[in-house]
Structures are given as structure tokens and as C-alpha cells.
Amino acid sequence: MAAKQELINYVANQTNLSKVNTNKVINALLEAITHYISQGDVVHLNNFGTFEVKKRAARLSHDVNSGKKIILSEQKVPIFKAGKALKIAAQQTNTPEEEAEPSFCLSTEESPKAFTE
């Protein structure tokens, strides 16, 4: 996982900006995206993706503590849709989960222990 500091280091190295200035640029970008989303605008970054707000319809759920049915009201939620280049990049990478040995296996045999050690 790359945290914000790793992104700052990467961008600073790619652009020859100081880490302080790179941090300011990244913060300004995030603030700008947040500002436009809060105004109901769509933020589209070519080949990267689109940030927008969608309405989540009211729905029936249940309270986990009491078990009673409750109605969750309509909500506005932020949505990110990956662009073509980002989708391609995601398909071309090996995640650590794919490289690691599985910690369990699914079996058709009726065995109470499906985990491997």
C-alpha cells in the first residue's frame, strides 16, 4: 500500500520539486476535488478516472443491536470510476495476494478442517 508520504516522495522525484512543495500541490489537488464534489460537480481526469456524487436510494435494513428493521434514508455518496489507463494498469500488476500461497483451500470433501498450515 502506498500512503500519502510515498506518493509525495514519488511525485517529488518525478518532478524535481521539493517534498514540501509537492505536499502543497497534492493537498491543493485533493482540496480542489473535494470542493468540486461538494458543489455537485463531476471531476474528470483523463485516463485516470472520474469523481462524482451519486444518490443512494432509501433502503430497508436492520439494526444489528436490536434486530429491528429500519429504513435508511436516501444519501449522497462519493463515487470514483476508474478510467481506461488505470484499469489497464490494474490488470497488468501482480498483487501480493496473488503471489502468496493460499491460507485456505476449498474442497468438495466433507472435512471439518479446510485450512492448510
N, C-alpha and C positions, 0 to 999 in steps of 0.2 A: 504494500500500500504506500502510496506517495502522499505524505502530509503537505500542508501548505509550505513549510520550510523547504522541503525537497523541490517543490515547484519553483519557489523563489530562487534557489540555487541553480536549477536547470536554466531558467529564463535568464538569469544574470550571466551565466556562462555563455549562452547563445547570443546575447545581445551586447555583451561587454558593458552593461550597466552595473552600477554598484548594487549590492544587495539591498541597501536602504532605498534606493530609487526604484528598484524592481518591486519591492514590497509595496511602495506607494502606488505603483502602476497596477499591480494585482488588486490591491484594496479598492482603488478607484474603479476598476473594471467590475468587481463584484458589487460595489455600491451602485454603479450605473445599471447593471442588470436588475438588481433589487428595486431600484427606483422605477424603471420602466415597467417591470412586472406589477408593482404596486399601483401603477396608473392604469393597469388593464391592457397594456401594450404587449405585443409579441416581440421577442428579441431573437433575431435570426442571425446566426454566424455561419456564413457559407462553408460547406463541407464539414462543419463541426456539429451543429445541432441547433435546435430551437427551444427557447424557454417561453412558456406561456402559462396562463391561468385557465383552468377548466372548472366547471361546476360539477361537483359530485352530488348526485341526486339524493334526496332524503331516502333513508332505508330503515328497515326493521332489523334490530339486533337484540342482544340480550345482555343484561348486567351480569358480569361474571361473579360478583359477590352475592347477589340475591337470586340470580337465575331468572329474574323477571324480564319480560320483553319490554324493550324501549325503542323509541323512534329517534334515530339520529337525523338531525336537521340537515338541510342542504348546506354544503360547504364549498368554498372556493379553495382549490389546491394547486400548488405549482407543479407543472409538468415539464419534463425535459424529453425531447425526441432527438435521438442521435441522428446525425447526418451521414451521408454515404461514406465519406472518408473515414469517419470514426467507426462505423460499422465494419468496414473492411479491415481496419487496424485491429479491431477486437477479434475478428475471425482468424487473423494471422499470428496471434500470440498464444503461447502456452502458459497457462496459469499454474501456479504451484499446486493447486488441487489436482490438475490433470497429470502432473508429473509424479505426484506422491502415490505410494501404494494405498489401495483402499483399506479403510479401517474396518470395513464390514463387507459381507457379501450376501447377496440374495440367493436363496436356494429353494428349489422346489421340494426338497426333502423336509419332512416334519421333524426339525431339530430345534430344541429349545435354545441352543446356542448358535447364533448366526454370525458372531463376531470372530475375527481371526486375531491372533496375538502376534 
